[in-house]
């Protein structure tokens, strides 16, 4: 086995030299480098992005719709109740604890707990907002849902 691995070779014709365009008449692709004479195809800039050969481009044919005010929109990180099952009973679950477990990543403005999944342990969860289902499941398990900068429920 080891003997054959040392003698492995590519099949004949598997590798070819790279074509060097525009390197003189002798190369066969000198002067215009296979681009022909003049015109859009011969230019270095090539095609405009989204150019459709003179046809009205798609982005101009479709109507403008909607508005999204990204300057003031809040980025919300969402965590389901079922993911909180990884914490021990009586644990304080906040943004820092969730980051340490890898349940939330990146930058966000608000943290919201959603009601998907089941929770069997009593944990104290601190977040900016809770869905009604999530709040009910946390209370049912004997835990507390604490709003950031607010009171516990």
C-alpha positions as CSV (number, residue, x, y, z in Angstrom):
1,X,0.0,0.0,0.0
2,X,2.7,2.5,1.0
3,X,4.7,1.6,-2.0
4,X,1.8,2.6,-4.4
5,X,1.1,5.9,-2.7
6,X,4.7,7.1,-3.4
7,X,4.3,6.4,-7.1
8,X,0.9,8.1,-7.7
9,X,0.9,10.4,-10.7
10,X,-1.7,12.4,-12.6
11,X,-2.9,10.9,-15.9
12,X,-1.3,12.2,-19.1
13,X,-3.0,15.4,-20.2
14,X,-4.6,16.2,-16.8
15,X,-2.7,19.4,-16.4
16,X,-2.2,22.0,-19.1
17,X,-0.3,25.2,-19.1
18,X,-2.3,28.4,-18.4
19,X,-3.1,30.3,-21.6
20,X,-1.2,33.6,-21.5
21,X,-3.3,36.1,-23.5
22,X,-2.0,39.2,-25.1
23,X,1.7,38.1,-25.0
24,X,2.7,38.6,-28.6
25,X,1.8,37.2,-32.1
26,X,3.5,33.9,-31.5
27,X,1.2,32.9,-28.7
28,X,-1.8,32.8,-31.0
29,X,-3.7,35.1,-28.7
30,X,-1.6,38.3,-29.1
31,X,-2.8,41.9,-29.8
32,X,-6.5,41.7,-29.1
33,X,-6.1,38.6,-26.9
34,X,-9.1,36.7,-28.4
35,X,-11.6,39.6,-27.7
36,X,-11.9,40.7,-31.4
37,X,-12.0,44.3,-32.6
38,X,-13.6,47.1,-30.7
39,X,-17.1,47.0,-29.1
40,X,-18.3,46.3,-25.6
41,X,-16.8,42.8,-25.5
42,X,-13.3,44.2,-26.3
43,X,-13.4,46.8,-23.5
44,X,-11.7,46.2,-20.2
45,X,-14.8,47.5,-18.3
46,X,-17.0,44.9,-19.9
47,X,-20.7,44.9,-19.1
48,X,-22.6,47.2,-16.8
49,X,-24.0,45.4,-13.8
50,X,-27.6,44.2,-14.5
51,X,-27.2,45.1,-18.2
52,X,-29.9,43.4,-20.3
53,X,-28.8,44.2,-23.8
54,X,-30.7,47.5,-24.1
55,X,-33.9,46.0,-22.7
56,X,-35.3,48.0,-19.8
57,X,-33.6,46.4,-16.8
58,X,-35.7,44.5,-14.3
59,X,-35.0,46.9,-11.4
60,X,-36.5,49.7,-13.6
61,X,-39.5,47.6,-14.8
62,X,-40.8,46.7,-11.4
63,X,-42.6,49.3,-9.2
64,X,-41.0,50.7,-6.1
65,X,-42.7,49.3,-3.0
66,X,-42.4,49.7,0.8
67,X,-40.1,51.5,3.1
68,X,-37.8,50.2,5.8
69,X,-36.5,52.6,8.3
70,X,-33.3,50.9,9.2
71,X,-31.9,53.9,11.1
72,X,-34.4,53.4,13.9
73,X,-35.3,49.7,13.7
74,X,-34.3,47.6,16.6
75,X,-32.4,44.3,16.1
76,X,-34.1,41.6,18.3
77,X,-32.3,38.4,19.4
78,X,-34.9,35.6,19.9
79,X,-34.5,32.6,22.3
80,X,-37.1,29.9,22.7
81,X,-38.1,28.5,26.1
82,X,-37.0,25.0,25.1
83,X,-33.4,26.3,24.8
84,X,-33.4,27.3,28.5
85,X,-33.6,23.7,29.5
86,X,-29.8,23.5,29.3
87,X,-29.6,25.7,32.5
88,X,-29.6,24.2,36.0
89,X,-32.7,24.7,38.2
90,X,-32.6,28.0,40.0
91,X,-30.2,29.6,37.6
92,X,-30.3,33.3,36.6
93,X,-30.6,33.4,32.9
94,X,-29.7,36.8,31.4
95,X,-27.9,38.0,28.2
96,X,-24.4,37.2,29.7
97,X,-25.4,33.6,30.6
98,X,-27.0,33.0,27.1
99,X,-23.9,34.3,25.4
100,X,-21.7,32.0,27.5
101,X,-23.8,29.0,26.4
102,X,-23.7,30.2,22.7
103,X,-27.4,30.5,22.5
104,X,-27.1,34.1,21.3
105,X,-24.4,35.7,19.2
106,X,-23.5,39.0,17.6
107,X,-25.0,42.5,18.2
108,X,-28.6,43.2,19.0
109,X,-30.7,45.9,20.8
110,X,-33.3,43.7,22.5
111,X,-33.6,40.1,23.8
112,X,-37.0,38.4,23.5
113,X,-38.0,35.0,24.9
114,X,-40.4,33.0,22.7
115,X,-42.6,30.1,23.7
116,X,-41.5,27.2,21.5
117,X,-40.4,24.1,23.4
118,X,-40.9,22.9,27.0
119,X,-39.3,24.0,30.3
120,X,-39.3,21.7,33.3
121,X,-36.8,23.7,35.6
122,X,-37.5,26.8,37.7
123,X,-35.2,29.5,36.3
124,X,-35.2,33.3,36.6
125,X,-35.1,34.7,33.1
126,X,-34.2,38.4,32.5
127,X,-35.0,39.8,29.0
128,X,-36.5,42.9,27.3
129,X,-39.7,41.1,26.4
130,X,-41.5,37.8,26.6
131,X,-44.2,36.2,24.4
132,X,-47.4,35.3,26.4
133,X,-46.7,31.6,25.8
134,X,-43.1,31.9,27.0
135,X,-44.1,33.8,30.2
136,X,-46.8,31.2,31.0
137,X,-44.3,28.3,30.5
138,X,-41.7,29.9,32.7
139,X,-44.3,30.5,35.5
140,X,-45.7,27.0,35.1
141,X,-42.2,25.6,35.7
142,X,-41.9,27.7,38.9
143,X,-39.6,30.3,37.5
144,X,-39.7,34.1,37.1
145,X,-39.9,36.2,34.0
146,X,-38.1,39.5,34.8
147,X,-38.2,42.5,32.3
148,X,-35.0,44.4,31.9
149,X,-35.5,47.6,33.9
150,X,-38.9,46.4,35.1
151,X,-40.5,44.2,37.7
152,X,-40.7,40.4,37.9
153,X,-43.9,38.6,37.0
